[in-house]
């Protein structure tokens, strides 16, 4: 049987579903960090980092080359690469870093804003694969195998009280939490309901400024915006997830008499632009650096003066 450490072919276990906050004594809860998933192979004098697609990313993060010193024995850790700005995870800083290829620029970035590896699971310790251990057992082995050190920390967790923990993360402006069954085993490369994500999302009523049609000319992506304090129309981004048949029907009917020739936002091509009068509600995580929505889902057209024909 081949050795898991020597193979270095691990695809991480994936979150199985998303739920509202809940309390359950059979679960532990920890922060859902806004970073990049990473499997770390630590041995004396060497660190190998692979992303969730099993691409070797070790050279992109030279500041993590010494984290092997935090481990008491050879191990495989599952965790997150995280960049921090003002004490909070900054996904956009990390994303920029992950795309760097020039060694000189990488070196400067590593010194200016070093990335952290946050370990929340362990799959191998010493010379043994431990994926068949329970989550609770693996947490104990993790704390016995790795200590906090420069550029590496071990994820903290609480038992049972998911609602209070979620409320705290929401107040702090963090991404959310993950609930994990205490008796759950680690299933390499599989999506399992033993891990549940509970994300902090926000709703916003936005103006439907236009839509991008599909190959048949029907409504596909909605282009959303809002008016700033000076009444100027600003881009909030596009959304296609969650746009229902009823929403499309409303937009089609509105478009019959309410298209405009001008483009509200130059960023988008092949758009049927509309008078910004329809209001829709979008559900999203947070704003991006340029003010658009991250991971948006459309909930519904929330206001319209239209009287739709019956079908």
N, C-alpha and C positions, 0 to 999 in steps of 0.2 A: 504493500500500500504506500502510495507516494505521500511525502510529508507536506502538510498544508503550508508551512513556512517556506519551504524550498520552492514549491510550485508558484506561489505568488499569482494566483489566478482567481482570487476571491471577488465575487460580485456581492455587494452588501445586501443585507435584508432590508426590505422596503416597508414603509408605512402602509397599512391595509385599508384604512378608512378615516373619515373625518367626522367628528361628533361635536355636540355642544358640551360644555364643561360638566363633569359629573364627579361624584364621590364614590369610591369603592375601596374597601380594605384589601382587595385582592390585586390592586394596582399600585405601582409607584409612578410618580410624576416628576418630570424634569423639564428644563427649558428647551424650547425648540429654537435653536440658534440660527440666525440668518447668515449661513455660510455655505461652504462647498463640502459635500460629503467626501470623506477620505479614509482609506485603509492604510494604517501605518505599520510597517514591519521594523521592529527595533531589535537590534543585536549589538554586542559590544563593538563599538567603533563605527557603526553603520546604521543609517536610516534609509528606508525606501518608502516612498509615498506614492500611492496609486489612487486615482479618482474612481468614481463609481462605474466608469466604462473601462476600468483596468488600464488606463494610460498612466505611464510613469511620469509624475509631475515633480519629482524630487528636486531637479535643478531650478525650478521656478521659485522655490522657497528655501534658499540657502540658510536662512536664520533658524531653520528647524533641523539642521544637520547634527546638532549636539543633543537633541532630546532623548537619544538613547541612554544618556546618563541618568535620566529619571527612572529608568526601569531596573529592577533588581534581577531580572532574568530575561532571556529572549522571549518576545511576545508579539502577538498581532493585535492591534487595537483598531476598533471602529470608532470614528469620531468625525469632527467637523473642523475644517479650516476656517478661521474667523479673523477678520480685520476689525479693529475697534477705532472709533472716532468719538472723542469725548465720553469714553466709558461705555459706549453702546456699539453693538455689531453694525458694521457698515458694509452692506453687501456690494454696493457700487464701487467702493475702493477695492474690495477683494476681486470683483469682476475685472476691473482694469488690470489688476496685478496678474490674474490668471491668464490674460491674453498676451503678456509680455514674452518676447523671445530674445531680446538683446541682453546679453549678460551684464553689461555695464549698467543699464537702466534697472535691471532686476536687483543688482547689488545696492544701488542708491535707495530703491524702494524698500528693500529689506532693512536698511538701517533707519530710514525715515519713519516707517510705520510697519514694524515687524508683525507678521501674521502669527497667530496662536493656533496650536492644535488642542482642541478640547476633546478628551477621550470619554466616551460614554458606554463603551462595551469592550469586551476582550474575548477573542476567539481561540487563542492559543497562548499557553504559558509554559515556559521551560522547554519541554519536548512533547507536550501533549495538546491535542485538539480538544477544546472544551465547549464546542457548540451544542453538545447534548446536555449540558448543565442548564439549570433553570436561570431565569433572569436574576433572581435573588442571589443564587450561588455565584453567578458570574460577576455581579457587583462586588461581592466580597473578595473574589479573586483579583478583580481589578484594583481594589484599594490596597491589597496586599502585594501587588506586583509593581505598581507605578505610583510615584509620588508627584505632587505639584513641583514644577521647576520652571526655569526660564523658558518661555514660549510653549510650555505644555501645562495644562491643568486637567484635573479630573472633574467631570460633571457632577454637581450636587443634585440630590433628589429628595423628595419627601414621600411619605406613605399616605394613601387614602384620601387626602383633602385636596382634590382637584379643583373644586370651585374657588376656594380661597386663593390657591396658588395662581389660578388663571386670572382672577381679579387683580392680584398683585402685579402680574406681568403686563396686564392691560394698562394699569396706572403708570407703569414705568415706560410705556411706549415700546414694548418688546413684541416679538413676532407671535408668541404663543407658547404652548406646552405640548409635551408628548406623554401619553399614558401608556404604560407597559405592564402587561400581566406579570405578576411575580413568578408564576410557574411556567412562563413561556420560554421555549428553547430558541436558539438562533438558527434560522433556516436560510442558509446562504443562497442569495440570488432570488429569493421568493418574497412575494408580497403577502403579508399576514395580518390578520386582525388582532394579533397579540400586541401590536403597536398601533396606537390611535393618535392622530394629530388633532389638536384643538387650537385653531388659529384665531388671532385677533384680527377681525375684519371691520371695515367701516362702510356705511352706506352714504351715498351722496346723490341728491337730485341734480340732474344735469340736463342741458339742452341737447336735443338731437339735431345736429347741424348738417347731417347728410348720411348717405350710406354708400357702400361699395357693393355693386351687384355681383351675383354669381354668373356662371356661364349662360344661364337662361334669362338673365335680366332681373331676377328676383332679389329681394333684400338679403344681403349676407352680413357684412360687418357694419355696425353703426359707428359713426364718428360723433363723439360727444365733446361738449364744451361748456363753458360757464362765462359769466360776465364779471369782470373785476370791478373794483370800487369806482372806476371811471366809466363803467359801462362798456368797456372794450371786450370783445369776444376772445376768449383764450381756449387753447386746445387742452383737452383732458385725456385724449387718446381714443383708441378704437376698442370695440368689444364685439365678439361673436358668440361666446359661450352664454347660454341662457336666453338668447333671443328666440322667443316662442313664435308659433304660427300666428297667434293673435297679435303680437307685437308687430310682426311683418305686415300683417293686414292693415293695421293702423297707419304704419309708415307709408305703405303703398297708396292708401286713400288720401293721406295728407299731401303726398308728392304730386298728385294729379293737378293741384292748383297752387302749389306752394314751393316750386323749385326756384332757384336763383341762378343767375349766370356766373356770378363771382365765386371764387374759391375762398372759403373762410380761412383755410390753413394750407399753405403751400406744400406742406410735408407729404400730403396724400395725393395719389393719382387715381384716375378712373372713379371719381366720386360724383354721385348725384347730390348736389348741394341743395339744402332746404332752408326756408325761413326758420330761424332758431326760435320756434314757438312751442314745439312738442317737448314735454319734460319726461325723462325716464330716470329710473333709479338704478344705480350701479353699486355693486358690492365688490370691494377690493381691499387688498392688504394695506397698502400705503402708497404715497407718491414716489415716483422716481425722481432723479436729480432734475429732470427737465419739466416736472410738474404733471406728467401723465400718470395713469393708474398702473399699479403692478398687480398682475394676476386678476384682472377684472372679470366679473360675472354679471350679466344684465339680469335684473330682477323683473322689471315690467315697465311699460309706459305708465307713468303715474299720474299724468294729467294731459288731457286733450279736450278740446271743445268740439271734436267731431261727433257727428251722429252717423254711425256706420250702417251700411245697408245690411239687412238681415239675409241670411243664406239658408 
